[in-house]
Amino acid sequence: MISRALPSAIALLMAIGFALPGVAQAQGKGRPKAPRGSSPTTTTTSTSSSTSSPTTPGALASVPVSTYRQFGAWLDDASAAARGAGYTSIGVGYWRMLASSQTNIPMLGVGLGVTDRMQVGASVPFYRASYDGGSATGMDDVYLSAKYTLVDPTLTLSEFGLAISPTMEVLSSDNTDGRIHFAVPVSVELRRQPFRIYGSAGIFTRGSFFSGAAVEWSARSGMALTGALTQSYSLKDDAVLDSMGIGRQRMDVSLGIAYPLGTSAATFVSVGRSLTSMEEGGTSLALSGGISLRFSTSPNP
């Protein structure tokens, strides 16, 4: 059984968005794996937004394997790519947790503007998890999303934007709660050059409410610095975890930098950690980085 927590690849997907100023992509995917049967007090995995894995060997069982919190987070802006404009990305991520760690390589992403107000995207990461007594490898949770801009920040005098991004997550085949789940993030954005502020809030149908916010500063060179804070609250009651003092809330913080490589590419790196304790499923270190490439299907880009 795989424990659940905040999506670990949030830093990477966040960085992809930062790497493409004005066309930030969906953020909040991936979930580090935990040993099958491990206790929530000793397992620090995350859940929620993107990954699949083979069955992992048992270890340290002290509570029922079905006992875990449902967490999940999503962070995005309210901007969408123009019709025919898109991106591809490849990256790597590393997360250090209590008695375990995970490396995701490669982490693949793609997105495309279908109309001037709607874009679609997908995220497919591959992972290797190591923990006391074993390891596991496989394809992580897959995320398919669509973002529709209700209010375009580039077309309003106030530079305010509003978007909704219905998302389907396809979780690991050994997930006892079912593989197909959904998220409904609502995102807002406000531009005040050289700053951009945006945030998201919504629910995961697995049983969590989330919210998050980011502040981005852009230099004339195209370099962007971004700080972000996300939180997730589990909506499902669990008497066992309540009695163990395992909280319902999780918070994470990250800092990312992106730098353009010519006119159609950017490189990015991000570092973060959980404000939640490792005993409650937090990560002590989250590192990610990669490259993102823009393209156009239009005959006259």
Order of alpha helices (4+ residues) and beta strands (2+ residues): alpha-beta-beta-beta-beta-beta-beta-beta-beta-beta-beta-beta-alpha-beta-beta-beta
